[in-house]
């Protein structure tokens, strides 16, 4: 569990700018010797492989080697947490440096330690805070591993909290064996719910009506109230009892909410229009007077995204895979066989773009395909040269170099292309 505590605190602006991440991981894996600039640092930094990661360690160093009192060390901690107190932090660190040298640390090692502690001004974690986050991370990892349907249910019903959009959560759960069912006016409800399957240990997740776009809370409440007396009998019954307008009825049909009575989206749309009286008087038939070709494949997937932002029928990369495979593009599932340092071409739906200030212009792009995720690193110069393509392409093709460091894999991009695909009603989550 302590590894999780360190991970929470390590990937923060302060430790990243101080370049603690790679030295710590190398030492933790036994690839680099753990050393201490002064014997008094061993009891303070031994648990974090000789690297100061937590604010409490800075306080302990100040008291053990700088002659600070507990109150003065706490003032140092406060100065680390607020940029407006930077002058106080600089003065305190200068005093600490003098104490380090006076207690036998050579000037070069003292300067290095002061520089490392100065990085905490750019946001570092207290250990107590990291423990709280780590416990949450452990609990949620356990739930995801052992109760994936319940975990997905909680995430979807908590949206928009969290990093990943609902579609990505659903695809990830389906890859883990969770059955996800679309919104349904007969069996579903306002929020997402669990439903029985043939295996009592593996319930299905029913997407809630609240994920259907274009419906107000008032409309959803009208539907729910109308169903209280007795179950809906069909499309027409829903529309009349809930008093739905034309646009609302069509949106429910597009989302597949009528599939309990009419599996086809086009036929459901026809029945909805007929029920609201929005068909020609010469064609009042309950069903279309001709055989209609129902949606399937990429048409159904993209309509799902348009109507709910979630598809339970597949990933939008699936219909593109034959063309991509013919062009030599690897899927995320095939990266395990790519040689470290070798050339690779990947493609996917852009889930997130991150452009942190601490990365000196480097941009990190997360791609998703039908099998999983691909981490793409875009060097600063190449991002400037390919800004429009990288920032605004919903689907991206990346040619680059494959890198593997233990279980962590990345593609360092060299060339970037917009992947021609059907327009998708999806927005990536982009962060500074």
Rosetta blueprint (number, residue, H / E / L):
1 X L
2 X H
3 X H
4 X H
5 X H
6 X H
7 X H
8 X H
9 X H
10 X H
11 X L
12 X L
13 X H
14 X H
15 X H
16 X H
17 X H
18 X L
19 X L
20 X L
21 X H
22 X H
23 X H
24 X H
25 X H
26 X H
27 X H
28 X H
29 X L
30 X L
31 X L
32 X L
33 X L
34 X L
35 X L
36 X L
37 X L
38 X L
39 X H
40 X H
41 X H
42 X H
43 X H
44 X H
45 X H
46 X H
47 X H
48 X H
49 X L
50 X L
51 X L
52 X L
53 X L
54 X L
55 X H
56 X H
57 X H
58 X H
59 X H
60 X H
61 X H
62 X H
63 X H
64 X H
65 X H
66 X L
67 X L
68 X L
69 X L
70 X H
71 X H
72 X H
73 X H
74 X H
75 X H
76 X H
77 X H
78 X H
79 X H
80 X H
81 X L
82 X L
83 X H
84 X H
85 X H
86 X H
87 X H
88 X H
89 X H
90 X H
91 X H
92 X H
93 X H
94 X H
95 X H
96 X H
97 X H
98 X H
99 X H
100 X H
101 X H
102 X H
103 X L
104 X L
105 X L
106 X L
107 X H
108 X H
109 X H
110 X H
111 X H
112 X H
113 X H
114 X H
115 X H
116 X H
117 X H
118 X H
119 X H
120 X H
121 X H
122 X H
123 X L
124 X L
125 X L
126 X L
127 X H
128 X H
129 X H
130 X H
131 X H
132 X H
133 X H
134 X H
135 X H
136 X H
137 X H
138 X H
139 X H
140 X H
141 X H
142 X H
143 X H
144 X H
145 X H
146 X H
147 X L
148 X H
149 X H
150 X H
151 X H
152 X H
153 X H
154 X H
155 X H
156 X H
157 X H
158 X H
159 X L
160 X L
161 X L
162 X L
163 X L
164 X L
165 X L
166 X H
167 X H
168 X H
169 X H
170 X H
171 X H
172 X H
173 X H
174 X H
175 X H
176 X L
177 X L
178 X L
179 X L
180 X E
181 X E
182 X L
183 X L
184 X L
185 X L
186 X L
187 X L
188 X L
189 X L
190 X L
191 X L
192 X L
193 X E
194 X E
195 X E
196 X L
197 X L
198 X L
199 X L
200 X L
201 X L
202 X L
203 X L
204 X E
205 X E
206 X E
207 X L
208 X L
209 X H
210 X H
211 X H
212 X L
213 X L
214 X L
215 X L
216 X L
217 X H
218 X H
219 X H
220 X H
221 X H
222 X H
223 X H
224 X H
225 X H
226 X H
227 X H
228 X L
229 X L
230 X L
231 X L
232 X L
233 X L
234 X L
235 X H
236 X H
237 X H
238 X H
239 X H
240 X H
241 X H
242 X H
243 X L
244 X L
245 X L
246 X H
247 X H
248 X H
249 X H
250 X H
251 X H
252 X H
253 X H
254 X H
255 X L
256 X L
257 X L
258 X L
259 X L
260 X L
261 X L
262 X L
263 X L
264 X L
265 X H
266 X H
267 X H
268 X H
269 X H
270 X H
271 X H
272 X H
273 X H
274 X H
275 X H
276 X L
277 X L
278 X L
279 X L
280 X L
281 X L
282 X L
283 X L
284 X L
285 X L
286 X L
287 X L
288 X L
289 X L
290 X L
291 X L
292 X L
293 X L
294 X L
295 X L
296 X L
297 X H
298 X H
299 X H
300 X H
301 X H
302 X H
303 X H
304 X H
305 X H
306 X H
307 X H
308 X L
309 X L
310 X L
311 X L
312 X L
313 X L
314 X L
315 X L
316 X L
317 X L
318 X H
319 X H
320 X H
321 X H
322 X H
323 X H
324 X H
325 X H
326 X H
327 X L
328 X L
329 X L
330 X E
331 X L
332 X H
333 X H
334 X H
335 X H
336 X H
337 X H
338 X L
339 X L
340 X L
341 X L
342 X L
343 X E
344 X E
345 X E
346 X E
347 X E
348 X E
349 X E
350 X E
351 X E
352 X E
353 X E
354 X E
355 X L
356 X L
357 X H
358 X H
359 X H
360 X L
361 X L
362 X L
363 X E
364 X E
365 X E
366 X E
367 X E
368 X E
369 X L
370 X L
371 X L
372 X L
373 X E
374 X E
375 X E
376 X E
377 X E
378 X E
379 X L
380 X H
381 X H
382 X H
383 X H
384 X H
385 X H
386 X L
387 X H
388 X H
389 X H
390 X H
391 X H
392 X H
393 X L
394 X L
395 X E
396 X E
397 X E
398 X E
399 X E
400 X E
401 X E
402 X E
403 X E
404 X E
405 X E
406 X L
407 X L
408 X E
409 X E
410 X E
411 X E
412 X E
413 X E
414 X E
415 X E
416 X E
417 X E
418 X E
419 X L
420 X L
421 X L
422 X L
423 X L
424 X L
425 X L
426 X L
427 X L
428 X L
429 X E
430 X E
431 X E
432 X L
